[in-house]
């Protein structure tokens, strides 16, 4: 169709699609879905070939968060039966990371619950970064510690951090519907601090809370303006014990359309399928590799993921290859531009003018669910609570991780 030909041409030129074109991708029918995947796949392969980057999460501090993000199992007031523990020691975190690296992960993501780190917390994480890097040459380390204060991003960079994650999660207009303890502007500020310190910015979204298509397009266009090097796309994991436990608004087809839209809007950026892929994409996960060039290996922060061995088999069976430590993830024009690992060029994925306490595991875009682009009843899948399992192994436990 003309729309897809136009979007492919724009993607190969790093040209921004219009909002109308992005909305049209989300509005395509299931009959056109394979055409949409094929078109976005051309853009993905042009910039990233058939490589899949593997990332591994280490939850440094789990639960007991004072923030009230509605999607999060670690939130204030959550009764989800998740693991709760305070800071892992550097050697414990390094041991946890080693399992993911042995499974082929190229990046380790160090995450801690909470509003943001104290200076003492930054010291702890700095020691952990050094411990991981000392034992693993070439590994990338990304920190996700919440809202940053002045100077903390610089200290993380000096300690050896390569990237910082802080998700926008939802559109600015609906942000107050999911969180009241901090603002959208707070998140934007943290991403800007990461950029300014020379860290590669990682910022994404969460889908599946009844948001409208307009909300999804808003947040993705905002991300393009922020110019992160990587955009994780989370799909809400509806945890019992959280306000959004009953939200089951995604089908595999809608997830694929969302990923395709993100790829068209940010063609040369690392698009990562993050939390919730096993829950909502299910058997369609291999098809999603044609859209995203990055995934998390094994388990997430508080929930179980697909077994690491199954992830590797899925990648191979779908005709893709795991990206090696000696391979550069981003296209050359983003790597060679000023500012850390990323581009920050206006011709790239935005002007970076415009952050997350958000977890990597399916938190949420909110919205009324009654917008013009909201999924209809016919699109909504039945609740699959059998697919939501609390993590009981790996970091914070004595059991071997699922990597």
Backbone torsions as a table, in degrees:
resi	resn	phi	psi	omega
1	UNK	NA	156.0	-175.9
2	UNK	-58.7	-38.8	-179.8
3	UNK	-56.2	-48.4	-176.0
4	UNK	-68.9	-38.7	176.5
5	UNK	-61.2	-40.9	178.3
6	UNK	-63.9	-43.4	-178.3
7	UNK	-67.8	-36.6	176.6
8	UNK	-63.9	-47.4	179.8
9	UNK	-58.6	-43.0	179.6
10	UNK	-66.8	-40.4	-179.7
11	UNK	-63.2	-38.0	179.7
12	UNK	-71.1	-22.0	178.6
13	UNK	-99.2	0.7	-175.3
14	UNK	60.4	35.7	-179.4
15	UNK	-96.1	140.1	-176.9
16	UNK	-72.8	126.8	172.0
17	UNK	-70.5	165.6	175.1
18	UNK	-80.1	161.0	175.5
19	UNK	-59.2	-38.6	-179.6
20	UNK	-62.3	-38.7	178.6
21	UNK	-68.4	-40.2	177.8
22	UNK	-63.6	-43.0	177.3
23	UNK	-63.2	-36.4	-179.0
24	UNK	-65.0	-33.4	176.9
25	UNK	-62.4	-43.8	-179.6
26	UNK	-69.0	-21.8	-177.9
27	UNK	-93.5	-0.4	-179.6
28	UNK	-64.8	155.2	-177.5
29	UNK	-84.7	163.8	175.6
30	UNK	-61.9	-29.4	177.8
31	UNK	-63.4	-29.4	-178.5
32	UNK	-95.7	1.0	-170.2
33	UNK	-60.5	-44.2	-178.9
34	UNK	-64.9	-32.7	175.7
35	UNK	-66.4	-39.7	178.4
36	UNK	-63.2	-46.3	179.7
37	UNK	-62.0	-42.6	-179.4
38	UNK	-63.8	-40.4	-179.7
39	UNK	-66.9	-48.6	178.7
40	UNK	-65.5	-30.4	177.6
41	UNK	-63.8	-33.5	176.5
42	UNK	-63.0	-40.2	179.2
43	UNK	-68.0	-44.1	179.3
44	UNK	-59.1	-46.7	-177.4
45	UNK	-69.2	-32.6	179.5
46	UNK	-60.9	-42.3	-175.5
47	UNK	-93.4	-25.4	-172.2
48	UNK	-131.4	4.7	-179.7
49	UNK	59.4	-140.2	178.5
50	UNK	-112.5	26.0	179.7
51	UNK	-83.0	144.1	174.3
52	UNK	-125.0	119.9	178.8
53	UNK	-85.1	133.6	178.9
54	UNK	-103.6	134.5	179.2
55	UNK	-123.1	150.2	-177.8
56	UNK	-131.7	128.9	-178.1
57	UNK	-90.3	135.5	169.4
58	UNK	-123.9	116.7	-179.2
59	UNK	-86.6	101.0	-174.1
60	UNK	-71.7	-30.4	-178.4
61	UNK	-148.8	119.9	-168.8
62	UNK	-114.8	131.9	174.3
63	UNK	81.2	-178.0	172.8
64	UNK	59.4	36.6	-179.9
65	UNK	-83.9	138.5	-179.7
66	UNK	-80.9	-6.9	-179.4
67	UNK	-84.2	158.7	-173.7
68	UNK	-113.3	32.5	179.2
69	UNK	-55.9	119.9	-169.7
70	UNK	-62.7	-26.8	-174.4
71	UNK	-84.1	-14.1	-162.9
72	UNK	-97.3	132.9	178.4
73	UNK	-73.2	-11.7	179.5
74	UNK	-99.2	4.6	-172.5
75	UNK	-67.6	164.5	171.8
76	UNK	-59.4	125.0	178.7
77	UNK	88.1	-1.5	178.4
78	UNK	-65.9	135.7	174.4
79	UNK	-108.4	12.3	176.7
80	UNK	-62.0	140.1	-175.0
81	UNK	-83.2	54.4	-176.2
82	UNK	-86.7	167.3	173.0
83	UNK	-66.4	139.7	176.6
84	UNK	-129.4	123.1	178.1
85	UNK	-158.1	156.5	178.7
86	UNK	-87.7	-170.1	-168.3
87	UNK	-55.1	131.0	170.0
88	UNK	-71.5	146.1	173.8
89	UNK	-71.7	155.8	-178.5
90	UNK	-53.1	-41.0	-179.6
91	UNK	-68.9	-33.5	177.0
92	UNK	-67.2	-43.3	179.3
93	UNK	-66.6	-39.0	179.2
94	UNK	-65.0	-38.7	177.0
95	UNK	-64.9	-40.2	177.9
96	UNK	-64.6	-41.4	-179.8
97	UNK	-64.5	-34.2	-176.6
98	UNK	-59.0	-33.4	-179.8
99	UNK	-64.7	-42.8	178.8
100	UNK	-68.3	-39.6	179.6
101	UNK	-65.1	-37.2	177.4
102	UNK	-64.3	-27.9	179.0
103	UNK	-83.7	-1.7	176.7
104	UNK	111.2	3.1	179.9
105	UNK	-66.3	141.6	179.8
106	UNK	-101.8	-27.2	-179.3
107	UNK	-125.4	137.6	173.3
108	UNK	-107.0	128.5	-179.8
109	UNK	-107.1	114.8	-178.6
110	UNK	-96.3	115.8	-172.3
111	UNK	-121.1	142.1	175.7
112	UNK	-138.9	135.0	177.9
113	UNK	-70.3	156.0	178.0
114	UNK	130.6	166.9	179.9
115	UNK	-66.6	-41.0	-179.1
116	UNK	179.2	164.1	-174.3
117	UNK	-82.1	147.1	166.0
118	UNK	-79.5	170.3	176.5
119	UNK	-63.2	-33.7	176.4
120	UNK	-65.0	-38.6	177.7
121	UNK	-63.3	-39.8	177.2
122	UNK	-61.8	-38.5	175.3
123	UNK	-60.6	-45.3	-180.0
124	UNK	-58.8	-49.0	-176.9
125	UNK	-66.8	-36.6	177.5
126	UNK	-60.6	-42.7	177.3
127	UNK	-63.3	-37.8	179.3
128	UNK	-68.1	-41.6	177.7
129	UNK	-58.3	-46.3	-179.7
130	UNK	-62.9	-40.0	-179.9
131	UNK	-63.3	-40.9	-180.0
132	UNK	-69.5	-43.0	-176.6
133	UNK	-72.1	-33.3	179.3
134	UNK	-62.2	-32.7	-176.6
135	UNK	-98.8	-1.9	-174.8
136	UNK	-144.4	94.2	-178.0
137	UNK	-64.9	132.5	174.8
138	UNK	87.4	-5.0	-178.2
139	UNK	-71.3	142.8	172.5
140	UNK	-93.0	142.6	177.0
141	UNK	-125.1	127.3	176.4
142	UNK	-115.5	133.8	176.9
143	UNK	-103.9	144.7	176.8
144	UNK	-139.5	94.1	-170.1
145	UNK	-122.4	7.6	-178.8
146	UNK	95.5	-154.4	-175.9
147	UNK	-71.5	131.8	-177.2
148	UNK	-98.1	141.8	171.8
149	UNK	-90.8	166.7	-179.0
150	UNK	-56.2	133.5	175.9
151	UNK	88.7	-17.6	-175.8
152	UNK	-71.4	-36.3	177.7
153	UNK	-63.9	-39.5	178.2
154	UNK	-63.1	-39.9	-179.7
155	UNK	-66.5	-38.5	177.6
156	UNK	-66.0	-40.3	177.2
157	UNK	-62.0	-44.4	179.4
158	UNK	-63.3	-30.4	179.6
159	UNK	-77.3	-9.4	177.9
160	UNK	112.5	1.3	176.8
161	UNK	-62.2	140.6	177.7
162	UNK	-97.2	-28.7	-172.2
163	UNK	-148.5	163.2	174.6
164	UNK	-136.2	132.1	179.1
165	UNK	-103.1	133.2	171.8
166	UNK	-155.7	106.8	-173.1
167	UNK	-81.3	143.0	170.9
168	UNK	-74.7	-34.8	175.4
169	UNK	75.2	-48.8	-175.8
170	UNK	-149.9	176.3	178.0
171	UNK	-68.0	154.4	179.9
172	UNK	-60.5	-36.8	-176.0
173	UNK	-65.2	-29.3	-176.1
174	UNK	-108.1	3.3	-174.0
175	UNK	-59.1	-39.2	-179.2
176	UNK	-64.5	-15.4	178.1
177	UNK	-75.3	-21.1	-177.2
178	UNK	-108.6	-22.0	-176.9
179	UNK	-145.7	136.2	176.5
180	UNK	-117.2	-9.7	-173.5
181	UNK	-90.1	-8.4	169.5
182	UNK	-154.2	173.0	-172.0
183	UNK	-115.0	165.8	173.4
184	UNK	-58.8	-41.3	179.8
185	UNK	-61.9	-33.6	176.3
186	UNK	-60.3	-41.5	-178.6
187	UNK	-67.2	-44.8	178.5
188	UNK	-58.3	-42.2	-179.6
189	UNK	-60.1	-40.1	-179.6
190	UNK	-67.6	-39.9	176.7
191	UNK	-62.8	-40.0	177.7
192	UNK	-63.7	-38.7	176.9
193	UNK	-62.8	-40.3	178.2
194	UNK	-63.0	-46.0	176.7
195	UNK	-56.9	-49.5	-175.1
196	UNK	-62.4	-29.5	-179.8
197	UNK	-82.6	-3.6	-178.8
198	UNK	86.3	11.0	175.1
199	UNK	-81.4	148.0	173.3
200	UNK	-74.5	120.1	-175.9
201	UNK	-81.4	136.2	176.4
202	UNK	-123.9	118.6	-177.8
203	UNK	-151.6	133.4	-174.9
204	UNK	-142.4	-153.5	-173.3
205	UNK	-139.0	171.7	175.0
206	UNK	-132.0	130.2	-178.9
207	UNK	-116.5	154.0	172.1
208	UNK	117.0	18.0	-178.1
209	UNK	-111.2	23.6	-179.4
210	UNK	85.8	14.4	-178.8
211	UNK	-67.3	155.9	176.2
212	UNK	-81.6	163.3	174.6
213	UNK	-59.3	-36.7	179.3
214	UNK	-61.6	-38.8	177.2
215	UNK	-62.0	-44.0	-179.7
216	UNK	-63.0	-45.1	179.5
217	UNK	-64.8	-39.8	178.4
218	UNK	-56.8	-49.2	-175.3
219	UNK	-69.7	-35.7	179.9
220	UNK	-69.8	-38.3	175.8
221	UNK	-67.6	-34.6	175.2
222	UNK	-65.0	-38.8	177.0
223	UNK	-64.5	-40.0	178.3
224	UNK	-60.1	-39.3	177.7
225	UNK	-65.8	-35.1	179.1
226	UNK	-71.3	-24.6	177.9
227	UNK	61.1	52.2	171.2
228	UNK	-72.1	155.0	174.5
229	UNK	-78.3	-26.7	178.4
230	UNK	-134.8	142.8	-178.1
231	UNK	-125.0	99.6	174.7
232	UNK	-76.5	132.1	176.8
233	UNK	-107.9	108.0	178.7
234	UNK	-94.9	147.7	172.9
235	UNK	-117.2	125.9	-172.8
236	UNK	-48.1	127.5	168.7
237	UNK	-98.8	107.2	-175.2
238	UNK	-76.7	94.1	-179.2
239	UNK	-78.9	132.5	168.7
240	UNK	-61.4	137.3	-178.0
241	UNK	97.5	2.9	174.6
242	UNK	-120.3	160.2	-178.2
243	UNK	-61.0	-20.9	-175.4
244	UNK	-107.5	25.0	-176.5
245	UNK	-61.4	-26.8	-175.8
246	UNK	-96.8	4.9	-177.2
247	UNK	-85.2	105.0	176.3
248	UNK	-126.7	82.9	-171.3
249	UNK	-111.8	4.6	-173.9
250	UNK	-111.1	144.2	167.4
251	UNK	-115.3	162.9	175.4
252	UNK	-57.0	-36.8	-178.9
253	UNK	-65.2	-42.0	178.8
254	UNK	-66.0	-38.7	177.3
255	UNK	-59.3	-42.8	179.4
256	UNK	-65.0	-39.4	178.3
257	UNK	-65.7	-37.8	178.3
258	UNK	-63.7	-46.6	179.2
259	UNK	-61.9	-39.3	178.4
260	UNK	-64.0	-43.0	179.3
261	UNK	-61.0	-43.4	178.7
262	UNK	-61.3	-42.9	179.6
263	UNK	-61.7	-42.3	-179.8
264	UNK	-66.9	-37.2	-177.9
265	UNK	-76.6	-35.3	179.4
266	UNK	-124.2	72.8	-168.6
267	UNK	-66.5	-33.7	-172.8
268	UNK	-105.5	19.9	-178.2
269	UNK	-106.8	149.2	174.9
270	UNK	-66.5	108.9	176.8
271	UNK	-97.7	121.7	-173.7
272	UNK	-112.6	128.8	170.4
273	UNK	-80.3	115.4	-172.6
274	UNK	-107.2	-139.9	-173.5
275	UNK	-58.4	144.0	174.0
276	UNK	91.4	0.8	-178.2
277	UNK	-65.1	-38.5	-179.8
278	UNK	-67.6	-33.1	-176.8
279	UNK	-74.8	-39.9	-170.7
280	UNK	-109.6	-34.9	175.7
281	UNK	-80.7	-34.8	177.4
282	UNK	51.3	-122.2	-175.6
283	UNK	-72.8	-4.2	178.5
284	UNK	-92.2	4.7	-179.4
285	UNK	-55.1	-44.6	-179.0
286	UNK	-59.7	-34.6	179.4
287	UNK	-65.0	-33.6	-179.1
288	UNK	-66.9	-20.0	177.5
289	UNK	-66.4	-18.4	174.9
290	UNK	-73.8	-11.3	-177.6
291	UNK	-110.5	-42.6	-179.0
292	UNK	-104.2	150.4	179.9
293	UNK	-115.2	18.3	-175.3
294	UNK	-156.5	142.8	176.4
295	UNK	-143.7	165.3	168.8
296	UNK	-89.6	141.9	179.7
297	UNK	-94.5	129.7	173.8
298	UNK	73.6	-141.4	-172.4
299	UNK	-78.3	167.1	178.4
300	UNK	-105.5	-158.2	-174.8
301	UNK	-68.8	-53.8	-177.2
302	UNK	-124.0	1.2	-179.3
303	UNK	-126.8	156.8	177.3
304	UNK	-80.0	144.2	173.1
305	UNK	-112.7	-172.8	175.8
306	UNK	-66.4	146.3	179.7
307	UNK	-58.3	141.2	-178.6
308	UNK	-56.3	-39.0	178.7
309	UNK	-62.0	-39.9	178.6
310	UNK	-66.3	-36.4	176.3
311	UNK	-59.4	-46.8	-178.1
312	UNK	-65.8	-39.3	177.4
313	UNK	-65.5	-39.9	178.8
314	UNK	-61.0	-44.1	-179.7
315	UNK	-62.1	-46.4	-179.1
316	UNK	-66.6	-44.2	-178.1
317	UNK	-64.0	-30.3	-179.9
318	UNK	-83.0	-0.2	176.7
319	UNK	86.7	19.8	178.7
320	UNK	-108.6	172.8	179.5
321	UNK	-132.9	148.3	178.3
322	UNK	-73.2	131.8	179.5
323	UNK	-70.3	130.3	-177.8
324	UNK	-82.6	162.1	-179.5
325	UNK	-64.8	-23.1	-178.8
326	UNK	-89.6	0.1	-180.0
327	UNK	-99.4	142.9	178.1
328	UNK	-88.1	127.6	-176.3
329	UNK	-68.8	-51.3	-170.3
330	UNK	-84.3	153.4	174.4
331	UNK	-59.2	154.9	-173.1
332	UNK	-57.8	-36.7	-177.0
333	UNK	-65.8	-24.6	176.8
334	UNK	-85.0	-34.5	-178.0
335	UNK	-70.2	-39.3	-173.5
336	UNK	-85.6	-8.9	179.5
337	UNK	-73.3	165.3	-177.6
338	UNK	-70.4	147.4	171.7
339	UNK	100.3	85.4	172.3
340	UNK	61.6	-141.0	-178.6
341	UNK	-85.2	-6.3	-167.4
342	UNK	-111.5	-176.4	-175.1
343	UNK	-85.7	-63.2	-172.3
344	UNK	59.7	17.3	174.9
345	UNK	-83.5	145.4	177.3
346	UNK	-66.1	-22.7	178.5
347	UNK	-81.7	-11.1	-178.4
348	UNK	-80.1	-120.5	179.9
349	UNK	-104.6	42.1	172.2
350	UNK	123.0	-179.7	-173.2
351	UNK	-96.5	-2.4	-179.4
352	UNK	54.2	31.2	179.1
353	UNK	-88.9	-23.2	-170.7
354	UNK	-68.1	NA	NA
355	UNK	NA	NA	NA
356	UNK	NA	144.2	163.7
357	UNK	-64.5	-13.2	-169.8
358	UNK	-56.5	142.6	175.8
359	UNK	-76.5	168.9	176.7
360	UNK	-86.7	9.2	-169.5
361	UNK	-126.4	74.8	166.3
362	UNK	67.4	45.4	169.1
363	UNK	-78.6	-159.5	-166.0
364	UNK	-144.0	143.1	162.0
365	UNK	-77.4	134.5	-179.9
366	UNK	-103.8	-144.5	-173.7
367	UNK	119.3	169.4	-174.2
368	UNK	-75.9	-21.6	-175.2
369	UNK	78.8	0.6	-178.8
370	UNK	-115.6	11.9	179.4
371	UNK	-67.6	171.2	-175.5
372	UNK	-61.9	-28.8	-177.2
373	UNK	-100.7	9.8	-178.0
374	UNK	-65.4	145.8	-179.3
375	UNK	-62.4	141.5	178.2
376	UNK	-82.5	168.5	179.7
377	UNK	-57.6	-36.4	-178.0
378	UNK	-66.3	-24.6	-178.6
379	UNK	-85.5	-19.6	-170.9
380	UNK	-79.4	130.5	178.5
381	UNK	-80.2	160.6	173.9
382	UNK	-71.4	151.8	178.3
383	UNK	-60.0	132.0	178.5
384	UNK	-120.1	67.7	-178.7
385	UNK	-64.3	-19.0	178.3
386	UNK	-67.5	-16.6	-178.4
387	UNK	-91.6	-5.2	-180.0
388	UNK	-100.6	111.2	-178.1
389	UNK	-125.6	132.0	178.8
390	UNK	-72.8	136.7	178.2
391	UNK	-68.5	129.7	179.4
392	UNK	-124.5	12.4	-174.6
393	UNK	-139.8	173.4	178.2
394	UNK	79.8	-145.6	-174.3
395	UNK	-52.4	132.8	179.3
396	UNK	84.1	2.8	178.6
397	UNK	-132.5	174.2	176.1
398	UNK	-95.5	2.7	-176.6
399	UNK	-93.8	150.0	178.8
400	UNK	-62.9	142.6	-179.5
401	UNK	-74.4	165.7	178.2
402	UNK	-95.2	78.5	-176.7
403	UNK	-128.5	NA	NA
